[in-house]
Amino acid sequence: MLKRDSTVGIQGLGLSYIWNLIPIVVLAALCLTKFISVWNAAILAVIWLVLIQGNAEVFLVAFILAMIIKCFCIEVYKIPTGSMEPTLHGDPADGDRIIANKFGILFSPLKRYDVFLFKFPLDKSTSFIKRVVGLPNEELMVKQGDLYARAKGADKFLIAKKPLKTQESMWIPLVESNQANRKRYNPAVPADAWNLPENGLSNIEGGKISLNAGGIIRYRNAVSDEYIGASTSGSHTVSDIKLSFKLRTEKSGGEIHTTIRTQSGDFSLRLPVQSADSEQPNLSWHFRGVLKTPALEHSILSTKYLNTLPLQKDGEPPIKIEPNKDHLIEILNFDGTIYIKVDGKEVLKYDYIISLEDNQPEEDNNSSYQVEMEAKKYAATLWDVNIWRDVYYYDNNGILRENKPLVIPDGKYFAIGDNVPNSKDSRVWKVRNITLKDGTIIKCDAEPSFADTYRDDGNIIRIRRNKSDNRGGDIWGMNQIINKSDVISNNVENSPFISADEIFGRALFVYWPLKRAKLIK
């Protein structure tokens, strides 16, 4: 659910009244930061514009422009729930405050994974914010936490890959328990989460991992789709993860091996440590798994694939892992694609899943670890080791089931919140249809938690709006009293789709709190 942010007024600018409008802009900023209330700001604005300056027409121009902007261009909202965590933080009092773009939606159709705003189809008096995952005229399916889509008339289901910028806003830190046994998000991997061999070649002290020659370290826990606030612990193992760490070595000639286990096989990154003037290839990567992508058949001779290439962009010198120099290494595995970043620069993109046929889990995968790091020949030091996971899509009780295609009609959209287990979204929406003898159809939300808004009182059916949380009623938010003698049918059915005319904007920007200010991807 989404609430309009009543603490903010958007002021327009009169063309020749810039100087007089400066105090209004200042007052608007004070409202944004909640230093003063909107009513106090309005009183001060009137005093400035009317009593002191005598320019009442400036206030009128500003008000008219503000209303035009509010109705047709942008508007501000507060996020009251956690259904879009971690992208948007929700709280009834202190949730993220966002700016929504209402104008651009008229000229640019929604794309998959856009964060958008719409009137809740089962209560049009309420606004929701979710992420669109299913588009008109396609089939949507979920498999092992990822989404697959097949356009109308197409032969294959293609994996629905998120743009890299979108994925970067969706990474979820691991859930851990601190000393007070309170769960929290924390991407930093604690020392007791690593398996250290007893050979003494690996050591952790002061947040730094020391690997002597031959030293190896493994993350001991399975990465699961656990969320803070979820009623149950994570029940799925997630292989779409991001691993980042800082690295420093003292001698050339060694190598750092990092392996991430995916559902389709192991991806190993080998980083040779070389001097700046070395001309040898400085990265090798190895993927073990059964791959059936036609574009890759020419380079796959067995179930093992090994490639070496320089870390460089076109027209730029190669990026090297040099001794006595700090490097930031990032490995991102999501939606059947692996990205490698070195010192913030993308140096590799590798698609190992394109269509549903490519998703062939390894049958002989008996390893208990998902992340492994090893030093070869010479010692290395690692620190700031962080692990995130991707959103894991699933649907236990709704209509988007594993390996079961869902047909999305023309002009309709399907949406899921980023906080998958704690989001009331397209997967679970159900509508109650009450058809009367005169042909009238009364619709209302049939979710069990709103059973108190639907009451069967003998000969009368009551549908009422709950004033305490402003929810319930029919789809227009109205109370209804229905005589059972007038009812022809009363049934409940799935109602998972959002019509194009119910969509009114894209989420654009988080402006408050300032520490979370960002573009919404």
URDA-V58033 format. One record per residue. RES is the residue in one letter. SS is DSSP state (2 for helix, 1 for strand, 0 for the rest). PHI is phi in whole degrees, -180 to 180 (* if undefined). D_LAST is the distance of its C-alpha to the last C-alpha in Angstrom with 2 decimals. Layout:
BEGIN
res: {RES,RES}
ss: {SS,SS}
phi: {PHI,PHI}
d_last: {D_LAST,D_LAST}
END
This chain:
BEGIN
res: {M,L,K,R,D,S,T,V,G,I,Q,G,L,G,L,S,Y,I,W,N,L,I,P,I,V,V,L,A,A,L,C,L,T,K,F,I,S,V,W,N,A,A,I,L,A,V,I,W,L,V,L,I,Q,G,N,A,E,V,F,L,V,A,F,I,L,A,M,I,I,K,C,F,C,I,E,V,Y,K,I,P,T,G,S,M,E,P,T,L,H,G,D,P,A,D,G,D,R,I,I,A,N,K,F,G,I,L,F,S,P,L,K,R,Y,D,V,F,L,F,K,F,P,L,D,K,S,T,S,F,I,K,R,V,V,G,L,P,N,E,E,L,M,V,K,Q,G,D,L,Y,A,R,A,K,G,A,D,K,F,L,I,A,K,K,P,L,K,T,Q,E,S,M,W,I,P,L,V,E,S,N,Q,A,N,R,K,R,Y,N,P,A,V,P,A,D,A,W,N,L,P,E,N,G,L,S,N,I,E,G,G,K,I,S,L,N,A,G,G,I,I,R,Y,R,N,A,V,S,D,E,Y,I,G,A,S,T,S,G,S,H,T,V,S,D,I,K,L,S,F,K,L,R,T,E,K,S,G,G,E,I,H,T,T,I,R,T,Q,S,G,D,F,S,L,R,L,P,V,Q,S,A,D,S,E,Q,P,N,L,S,W,H,F,R,G,V,L,K,T,P,A,L,E,H,S,I,L,S,T,K,Y,L,N,T,L,P,L,Q,K,D,G,E,P,P,I,K,I,E,P,N,K,D,H,L,I,E,I,L,N,F,D,G,T,I,Y,I,K,V,D,G,K,E,V,L,K,Y,D,Y,I,I,S,L,E,D,N,Q,P,E,E,D,N,N,S,S,Y,Q,V,E,M,E,A,K,K,Y,A,A,T,L,W,D,V,N,I,W,R,D,V,Y,Y,Y,D,N,N,G,I,L,R,E,N,K,P,L,V,I,P,D,G,K,Y,F,A,I,G,D,N,V,P,N,S,K,D,S,R,V,W,K,V,R,N,I,T,L,K,D,G,T,I,I,K,C,D,A,E,P,S,F,A,D,T,Y,R,D,D,G,N,I,I,R,I,R,R,N,K,S,D,N,R,G,G,D,I,W,G,M,N,Q,I,I,N,K,S,D,V,I,S,N,N,V,E,N,S,P,F,I,S,A,D,E,I,F,G,R,A,L,F,V,Y,W,P,L,K,R,A,K,L,I,K}
ss: {0,1,1,1,0,0,0,0,0,0,0,0,0,0,0,0,0,2,2,2,2,2,2,2,2,2,2,2,2,2,2,2,0,0,0,0,0,2,2,2,2,2,2,2,2,2,2,2,2,2,2,2,0,0,0,2,2,2,2,2,2,2,2,2,2,2,2,2,2,2,2,2,0,1,1,1,1,1,1,0,0,0,0,0,0,0,0,0,0,0,0,0,0,0,0,0,1,1,1,1,1,0,0,2,2,2,0,0,0,0,0,0,0,0,1,1,1,1,1,0,0,0,0,0,0,0,1,1,1,1,1,1,1,1,0,0,0,1,1,1,1,1,1,0,0,1,1,1,1,1,1,0,0,0,0,0,0,1,1,0,0,0,0,2,2,2,2,2,0,0,0,1,1,0,1,1,1,0,0,0,0,0,1,1,1,0,0,1,0,0,2,2,2,1,1,1,0,0,0,0,0,1,1,1,1,0,0,1,1,1,1,0,0,0,0,1,1,1,1,0,0,0,0,1,0,0,0,0,0,0,0,0,0,0,0,0,1,0,0,0,1,1,1,1,1,1,1,1,1,0,0,0,0,0,1,1,1,1,1,1,1,1,0,0,1,1,1,1,1,1,1,1,1,0,0,0,0,0,0,0,0,0,0,1,1,1,1,1,0,0,0,0,0,2,2,2,2,2,2,0,0,0,0,1,1,1,1,1,0,0,1,0,0,0,0,0,0,0,1,0,1,0,0,0,0,0,1,1,1,1,1,1,1,1,0,0,1,1,1,1,1,1,0,0,1,1,1,1,1,1,1,0,0,0,1,2,2,2,0,0,0,0,0,0,0,0,0,0,0,0,1,1,1,1,1,1,0,0,0,1,1,1,1,1,1,1,1,1,1,0,0,0,0,0,0,0,0,0,0,0,0,1,0,0,0,1,1,1,0,0,0,1,1,1,1,1,0,0,0,2,2,2,0,0,0,0,0,0,0,1,1,1,1,1,1,1,0,0,0,0,1,1,1,1,1,0,0,2,2,2,2,2,2,1,1,1,1,0,0,1,1,1,1,0,1,1,0,0,0,0,1,1,0,1,0,0,0,0,0,1,1,1,1,2,2,2,1,1,1,1,1,1,1,1,0,0,0,1,1,2,2,2,1,1,1,1,1,1,1,1,1,1,0,2,2,2,0,1,1,0,0}
phi: {*,-127,-118,-66,-83,-82,-90,-125,-119,-95,-98,-87,-120,-72,-60,-101,-118,-53,-62,-71,-87,-56,-60,-66,-62,-63,-64,-62,-64,-65,-67,-57,-89,63,-76,-135,-80,-66,-69,-63,-64,-64,-62,-64,-64,-64,-59,-66,-79,-98,-76,-89,-88,74,-105,-65,-67,-65,-62,-65,-61,-62,-65,-64,-63,-64,-67,-63,-63,-64,-79,-119,-117,-136,-153,-110,-140,-113,-92,-92,-127,-97,-69,-112,-63,-91,-60,-129,-90,-115,-164,-57,-104,-123,-69,-54,-106,-123,-105,-108,-92,-95,-85,-64,-64,-73,-117,-128,-66,-62,-110,-58,79,-66,-90,-133,-116,-156,-78,-58,-57,-97,-161,-70,-84,-118,-100,-120,-133,-145,-111,-76,-121,-123,-109,-60,59,-145,-104,-119,-147,-116,-147,51,87,-106,-101,-126,-134,-129,-69,-59,90,-83,-89,-115,-82,-103,-66,-85,-78,-83,-59,-59,-64,-67,-61,-62,-86,-108,-60,-111,-62,-67,-95,-136,-106,-88,-64,-86,62,-104,-71,-154,-86,-161,-72,-72,-80,-69,-61,-78,-93,-106,-89,-109,-59,-81,-78,77,-85,-126,-151,-125,-155,61,81,-112,-102,-104,-116,-75,-56,87,-72,-139,-143,-132,-75,-82,-97,-77,-80,-117,-88,-93,-122,-69,92,-73,-72,-130,-72,-59,-111,-126,-83,-108,-102,-82,-135,-119,-117,-134,-160,-100,-137,-147,-127,-110,-133,-76,102,-87,-143,-114,-106,-127,-122,-118,-90,-105,-68,-99,152,-100,-108,-117,-107,-115,-114,-69,-92,-133,-73,-63,-95,-69,-108,-78,-56,-114,-150,-133,-138,-138,-120,-110,172,-89,-116,-124,-69,-55,-65,-106,-62,-67,-110,-111,-99,-153,-85,-121,-133,-126,-141,-126,-161,-77,-84,-161,-94,-57,80,-117,-68,-61,-89,-121,-89,-102,-69,57,-145,-81,-131,-104,-112,-131,-120,-117,-120,-159,50,71,-133,-119,-111,-120,-121,-125,53,84,-105,-73,-122,-156,-133,-134,-92,-105,-132,-117,-118,-60,-65,-76,-81,-120,-59,-68,-83,-100,-83,-109,-72,-97,-114,-114,-134,-140,-133,-146,-105,-111,73,-130,-74,-148,-121,-121,-155,50,-83,-129,-131,-120,-129,-84,-61,-109,-83,-159,-153,-82,-120,-102,-115,-101,-92,-56,62,-122,-65,-116,-85,-104,-69,-63,77,-119,-132,-123,-130,-137,-77,-64,-86,-54,-74,-117,-124,-85,-138,-54,-63,-121,-68,-134,-115,-99,-108,-113,-98,-100,-62,-83,93,-68,-118,-102,-116,-153,-66,-104,-63,-56,-67,-106,-61,-71,-90,-122,-130,-101,-105,69,-91,-129,-106,-112,-118,-129,-86,-85,-70,-65,-118,55,-129,95,82,-78,-68,-102,80,-102,-75,-138,-122,-123,-78,-62,-66,-94,-92,-91,-147,-145,-136,-118,-145,-64,-141,-88,-107,-112,-79,-59,-76,-93,-91,-130,175,-109,-72,-110,-155,-91,-106,-153,-71,-60,-68,-109,-58,-170,-74,-94,-106}
d_last: {18.93,17.64,20.00,20.37,20.65,24.32,24.52,23.08,24.81,23.35,26.25,27.15,29.23,32.80,33.72,36.91,36.11,33.51,35.83,36.52,32.87,31.98,33.15,31.02,27.88,29.07,29.70,26.26,24.82,27.25,26.05,22.39,23.61,26.05,29.09,30.84,30.62,29.80,33.50,34.81,32.55,33.86,37.44,37.07,35.56,38.53,40.97,39.57,39.39,42.49,44.99,44.45,43.30,44.66,41.79,40.92,39.75,36.91,35.65,36.03,34.09,31.26,31.25,31.25,28.41,26.37,27.07,26.11,22.72,22.22,23.34,21.82,19.03,17.05,17.69,16.93,16.65,17.20,15.79,19.15,18.52,16.87,15.68,11.95,12.88,11.69,8.16,10.31,13.98,16.51,20.12,22.65,23.65,21.08,17.66,14.59,15.15,12.46,12.91,12.46,13.03,16.03,17.49,15.15,15.23,18.92,18.61,15.55,15.53,12.75,11.44,11.23,8.23,6.98,7.04,10.37,13.58,17.01,20.59,21.52,23.96,26.49,26.46,25.48,26.19,23.12,19.43,16.85,13.09,11.88,9.79,11.83,13.49,16.73,17.61,21.02,24.05,22.99,23.92,21.49,22.64,21.71,23.51,23.41,19.98,18.31,17.88,20.14,20.54,23.58,23.72,26.87,29.77,28.17,30.07,27.53,24.57,21.81,19.30,15.83,14.02,10.30,9.20,9.76,6.74,4.80,8.12,8.47,6.38,8.51,11.83,14.47,17.50,20.86,22.90,26.24,29.19,30.53,34.22,34.27,32.95,29.85,26.71,23.75,20.64,21.52,20.26,23.59,26.12,29.38,32.67,34.14,31.41,32.88,35.94,38.39,41.31,44.72,45.80,44.68,42.60,39.36,38.94,36.37,37.27,35.47,32.03,33.00,33.81,36.91,37.64,41.09,42.06,41.50,39.48,36.86,34.46,32.51,29.93,32.11,29.75,27.97,24.21,23.79,21.16,22.38,20.58,22.05,23.52,23.94,27.48,28.08,27.37,25.15,27.12,25.31,25.30,21.95,22.29,18.64,18.48,17.64,20.74,21.05,24.31,26.39,29.60,32.94,36.17,39.60,41.12,40.41,41.13,39.25,36.13,33.26,32.34,29.16,28.80,26.03,27.31,25.29,26.53,27.82,29.49,29.38,27.40,29.39,28.49,31.61,31.49,34.91,35.77,37.33,38.79,37.13,39.79,39.57,39.12,38.44,35.21,33.07,30.82,31.77,29.84,31.31,30.00,32.44,31.91,32.90,30.79,31.59,29.16,31.60,29.99,30.78,34.26,36.04,34.94,35.36,39.01,38.76,36.34,35.65,33.70,34.04,32.73,33.11,31.45,30.91,27.67,27.14,25.23,27.31,29.64,28.94,31.27,30.63,28.77,31.29,31.60,34.45,36.80,36.84,33.32,30.14,27.33,23.84,23.29,20.08,20.27,17.24,18.34,16.14,16.60,19.87,18.72,19.66,18.35,20.60,19.86,22.83,22.66,18.99,19.74,18.81,22.29,22.09,20.19,22.28,21.77,24.28,23.19,22.65,24.53,25.80,29.11,27.65,26.69,30.08,30.13,32.82,35.89,37.55,34.73,36.67,35.03,34.00,31.44,27.85,27.71,30.70,31.44,34.81,36.72,39.26,42.46,41.41,39.75,36.16,34.30,30.77,28.86,25.48,24.98,21.78,20.58,17.36,16.93,14.53,14.25,17.65,18.01,21.50,23.60,27.03,28.22,26.42,26.45,23.87,26.28,26.42,27.72,28.26,26.66,25.43,26.09,23.65,25.74,25.30,23.20,21.62,18.27,17.74,15.16,14.78,13.41,11.90,15.20,17.18,20.75,20.20,18.44,20.62,18.95,20.22,22.00,24.52,25.00,28.71,30.65,34.32,36.29,39.65,41.79,44.81,48.10,47.43,44.34,41.81,38.82,37.27,33.90,32.30,29.86,31.80,29.82,32.52,31.20,32.03,35.55,37.05,35.85,37.79,41.46,44.38,47.41,50.30,50.79,47.66,43.89,41.93,38.22,37.27,34.42,33.91,34.05,33.08,29.44,29.48,28.91,31.11,33.50,33.19,30.03,30.75,31.24,35.01,37.89,40.12,43.65,44.84,48.36,48.42,51.31,48.98,46.46,46.65,43.74,41.21,38.63,35.19,32.78,29.20,26.88,23.47,22.13,20.42,22.13,20.59,22.61,21.09,17.56,17.29,13.85,10.07,8.40,8.02,8.94,10.63,14.08,16.28,17.39,17.33,16.88,13.38,12.44,9.01,6.31,3.80,0.00}
END
